[in-house]
Amino acid sequence: MVSSEILDRLSATLASRRDADPTTSYVAKLFHKGQEAILKKVGEESFEVVMAAKDGDKRHLVGEIADLWFHTLVLLAHEGLSHEDVLAELARREGISGIDEKASRTAG
Ligand SMILES: N=c1c2ncn([C@@H]3O[C@H](COP(=O)(O)OP(=O)(O)OP(=O)(O)O)[C@@H](O)[C@H]3O)c2ncn1[C@@H]1O[C@H](COP(=O)(O)O)[C@@H](O)[C@H]1O
């Protein structure tokens, strides 16, 4: 099983690309192009996820979702955020959802 530590390592790598020479790396080039270019990639990769899900090839789907996750990580880094912000939001929702379930059990 692959650990979620990969997200920590990848985020550190992305952060290191923010001021890197755009000719030396794909990520540095994307940062250099700016938000519009990053959003374009997120949009394209989202569409590719939809198409991969429809074609039924699970390996293809995993690959496209990896591309989408990767580009959303680039977007987060560009906006001064990281996967930790998203994980914290999911954890917060888990707490909310727990409260909702408890409330509905009490009500029911
Ligand atoms: N995980 C990834 C990763 N996933 C996808 N990609 C790149 O994302 C691009 C998008 O792919 P597309 O399918 O749209 O193909 P494309 O036509 O080549 O894309 P465009 O050049 O047209 O935008 C490809 O060039 C992929 O190589 C990635 N590039 C980098 N990483 C990670 O980011 C780290 C830093 O990357 P560099 O900054 O390039 O060293 C690497 O060590 C990897 O761990």
The ligand as a Tripos MOL2 file, in Angstrom:
@<TRIPOS>MOLECULE
LIG
   44    47     1     0     0
SMALL
NO_CHARGES

@<TRIPOS>ATOM
      1 N1          3.2190   13.7230  -10.7450 N.2       1 LIG1
      2 C1          3.6490   14.4110  -11.6570 C.ar      1 LIG1
      3 C2          2.9570   14.5130  -12.9120 C.ar      1 LIG1
      4 N2          1.7990   13.9710  -13.3480 N.ar      1 LIG1
      5 C3          1.6400   14.4320  -14.6010 C.ar      1 LIG1
      6 N3          2.6520   15.2390  -14.9520 N.ar      1 LIG1
      7 C4          2.8640   15.9420  -16.2130 C.3       1 LIG1
      8 O1          1.6810   16.6280  -16.5300 O.3       1 LIG1
      9 C5          1.6710   16.8640  -17.9370 C.3       1 LIG1
     10 C6          0.2410   16.8240  -18.3940 C.3       1 LIG1
     11 O2          0.0420   15.8360  -19.2240 O.3       1 LIG1
     12 P1         -0.9380   15.8180  -20.4370 P.3       1 LIG1
     13 O3         -1.6030   14.5070  -20.3710 O.co2     1 LIG1
     14 O4         -1.8520   16.9910  -20.4790 O.co2     1 LIG1
     15 O5          0.0880   15.8620  -21.6410 O.3       1 LIG1
     16 P2          0.8870   17.0440  -22.2920 P.3       1 LIG1
     17 O6          0.2910   17.2060  -23.6350 O.co2     1 LIG1
     18 O7          2.3480   16.6550  -22.2390 O.co2     1 LIG1
     19 O8          0.6370   18.3620  -21.4450 O.3       1 LIG1
     20 P3          1.0050   19.8410  -21.8780 P.3       1 LIG1
     21 O9          2.5190   19.9390  -21.9660 O.co2     1 LIG1
     22 O10         0.3330   20.0940  -23.1850 O.co2     1 LIG1
     23 O11         0.4560   20.7110  -20.7780 O.co2     1 LIG1
     24 C7          2.6510   15.8670  -18.5590 C.3       1 LIG1
     25 O12         3.7590   16.5740  -19.0850 O.3       1 LIG1
     26 C8          3.0800   15.0060  -17.3840 C.3       1 LIG1
     27 O13         4.4310   14.6500  -17.4340 O.3       1 LIG1
     28 C9          3.5050   15.3160  -13.9230 C.ar      1 LIG1
     29 N4          4.6560   16.0190  -13.7740 N.ar      1 LIG1
     30 C10         5.3050   15.9270  -12.5810 C.ar      1 LIG1
     31 N5          4.8380   15.1490  -11.5370 N.ar      1 LIG1
     32 C11         5.5410   15.1290  -10.2320 C.3       1 LIG1
     33 O14         6.0410   16.4190   -9.9880 O.3       1 LIG1
     34 C12         7.4160   16.3410   -9.6860 C.3       1 LIG1
     35 C13         8.0980   17.6100  -10.1800 C.3       1 LIG1
     36 O15         8.0000   17.6520  -11.5900 O.3       1 LIG1
     37 P4          8.9970   18.5700  -12.4460 P.3       1 LIG1
     38 O16         8.7940   19.9630  -11.9510 O.co2     1 LIG1
     39 O17         8.5760   18.4020  -13.8520 O.co2     1 LIG1
     40 O18        10.3730   18.0910  -12.1650 O.co2     1 LIG1
     41 C14         7.9110   15.0650  -10.3540 C.3       1 LIG1
     42 O19         9.0220   14.5520   -9.6850 O.3       1 LIG1
     43 C15         6.7040   14.1650  -10.2000 C.3       1 LIG1
     44 O20         6.7540   13.5570   -8.9120 O.3       1 LIG1
@<TRIPOS>BOND
     1     1     2 2
     2     2     3 ar
     3     2    31 ar
     4     3     4 ar
     5     3    28 ar
     6     4     5 ar
     7     5     6 ar
     8     6     7 1
     9     6    28 ar
    10     7     8 1
    11     7    26 1
    12     8     9 1
    13     9    10 1
    14     9    24 1
    15    10    11 1
    16    11    12 1
    17    12    13 2
    18    12    14 1
    19    12    15 1
    20    15    16 1
    21    16    17 2
    22    16    18 1
    23    16    19 1
    24    19    20 1
    25    20    21 2
    26    20    22 1
    27    20    23 1
    28    24    25 1
    29    24    26 1
    30    26    27 1
    31    28    29 ar
    32    29    30 ar
    33    30    31 ar
    34    31    32 1
    35    32    33 1
    36    32    43 1
    37    33    34 1
    38    34    35 1
    39    34    41 1
    40    35    36 1
    41    36    37 1
    42    37    38 2
    43    37    39 1
    44    37    40 1
    45    41    42 1
    46    41    43 1
    47    43    44 1
@<TRIPOS>SUBSTRUCTURE
     1 LIG1         1 GROUP 0 **** ****
